Amino acid sequence: MSTLREKAHQIIDSLSDQRLEAIYEYLQFIKLKEELMATYEITSDKLIMETIEKGLLEEADGNLIALEDIVDNV
């Protein structure tokens, strides 16, 4: 049994280049929309944003530990 992705590939392979271009543009739109929704979800979460801001302040103050130092001490 074919997966949905395999079925979609079969259909795509049978389309003209003109139709394929239109589908490609639509897929780019869908991908961008998903990325924007994910960004919105993150930026709407107060706790996540506070954590990001805290991390940025720690970085600016030089209060971060290098990953290499953590790996070396494990």
C-alpha positions in Angstrom: 0.0 0.0 0.0 1.3 3.4 -1.0 1.7 6.2 1.6 0.1 9.5 1.0 3.5 11.0 0.2 4.2 8.3 -2.4 0.7 8.9 -4.0 1.4 12.6 -4.1 4.8 12.0 -5.8 3.1 9.8 -8.4 0.6 12.6 -9.2 3.3 15.2 -9.3 5.4 13.1 -11.7 2.5 13.0 -14.1 1.9 16.8 -14.2 3.0 19.3 -16.8 5.8 21.7 -15.9 3.3 24.6 -16.0 1.1 22.9 -13.4 4.1 21.8 -11.4 5.2 25.4 -11.1 1.9 26.4 -9.7 1.9 23.6 -7.2 5.4 24.4 -6.2 4.4 28.0 -5.5 1.5 26.8 -3.5 3.6 24.4 -1.5 6.0 27.3 -0.7 3.1 29.3 0.5 1.9 26.5 2.8 5.4 26.0 4.2 5.7 29.7 4.9 2.3 29.7 6.6 3.3 26.8 8.8 6.6 28.6 9.7 4.7 31.8 10.6 2.2 29.9 12.7 5.0 28.2 14.6 6.7 31.5 15.2 3.4 33.0 16.4 3.0 30.1 18.8 6.4 30.6 20.3 6.1 34.4 20.5 2.7 34.1 22.1 4.0 31.9 24.9 5.0 34.3 27.7 7.2 31.7 29.5 9.1 30.8 26.3 9.7 34.4 25.5 10.9 35.2 29.1 13.3 32.3 28.9 14.6 33.5 25.5 15.0 37.0 26.8 16.8 35.7 29.9 19.2 33.7 27.7 19.9 36.7 25.5 20.7 38.8 28.6 23.0 36.1 30.0 24.8 35.9 26.6 25.2 39.7 26.5 26.6 39.6 30.1 29.0 36.8 29.2 27.4 34.5 31.7 27.2 31.4 29.4 29.2 28.3 29.6 30.7 27.0 26.3 29.4 23.7 25.1 32.9 22.4 24.8 33.4 23.0 28.5 30.3 21.1 29.4 31.3 18.2 27.1 34.8 18.1 28.6 33.4 17.9 32.1 30.9 15.1 31.5 
